[in-house]
Amino acid sequence: MADATDTKTGAPSATKRFGIAVVVVVGALVALNLVAGGIDNAVGGREPTGVAGSSYGSQDSGLAGLAALFTHYGHPISRVRGSLADAILDPDSTVFVIDPKTLTDADDAALVDFTSEGGRLVIGGSEPFYLHRLRDRPPVWSSDGTATYGQIDTQLGDISQVATAAQGSWTDAGSGVVVAGSDDEALVTESRVGRGEMFFVADVSPLENSYLAVADDAAFALGLAGSSPRPVEFAEGVHGYGQHGGWGAIPTPWKVALAVLATAAVALAWSRSRRFGPPDRPARVLPPARAEYVRALAVSLQRTRDPEHALASMQQWARTEVARRAHLRPDASLEEVDRGAIALGYTDAQRATIWHPPTDDDAVLALGRLVSQLSQQDGRTT
């Protein structure tokens, strides 16, 4: 089995780096799944919270208890997320649209078509803004209500009394007929539309979690759903739930941003993967210091015992540089080079290093200083 670490560089092998990248990607996917789950449960959730009128809501104004009641009594339950206009509504089912926050003209048209084909629509809530888009003469809503209603049509079942939070009532049934009410006010009206029927509920509190077990409210809810096993569909798009949940509920721009972040995380892990290998060296290995190099060169020159020949090429280079700076021809004589050095302002000691071969330490140092000066002025090193 191959070593997971490169023996030459001490860095992890490609196989180990790939494993690290896989771990990072899996971790990122788990994090994204948690984020998606949080978004999907942001309105409802396991705690008693949610949106009023939603079958996901477990709070007092939610309908989670109603969905459980229908399931217990043999009604198949489904939820319509997203736009009602884009949904396929089964005309053999009952659709509950309770306390909607938004309904477009296209949604209302879809509900009318659904009812005309034989569907059963139960719709209601406070401030019913959608009434005139569903019926030409809809019932008239009032914020005044009654705590109990005792006049219940037998088509809803054998019901003696329905308890409410007195949050609204119908003062005029419009073109419909009252199927639940009292002497002065109506709780539910019914309108025949094509082969189906619409039930308008003025106060939806009997369907909510907080009232479902009060009086005959549970039987009243079952009567609105129709006889078992009629399917029941809850409109959840009207409460802000999109067509998709989990990852599908995340907007496309967010997905792109998350993908970019995940790619950046993988790239960072790959670039930093050496940190998972052996420890870093305490310090970077540097070449020998220049001073050490100069001392070593001096020792070498000293051992030659012949600085004149050892430094002849350096002295010739200095003469050539002085001639070039003095704008002399390449084959200029020493006298011409010396006159050029005088014109350039070089000292007698510097001129002497051009004229005379270095025979002692002082001459060698003087030549070295001149070469260093010429190199610095030329912007380069030797």
Helices and strands as residue ranges (DSSP letters): H 14-40, H 64-72, E 77-80, G 84-86, E 94-98, H 105-116, E 120-124, H 131-134, E 140-142, E 148-149, E 151-152, G 154-156, E 162-163, E 169-172, E 177-181, E 186-193, E 196-201, G 205-207, H 217-225, E 232-235, G 237-239, G 246-249, H 252-271, G 273-276, H 290-304, H 307-310, H 312-325, H 334-344, H 348-355, H 361-378
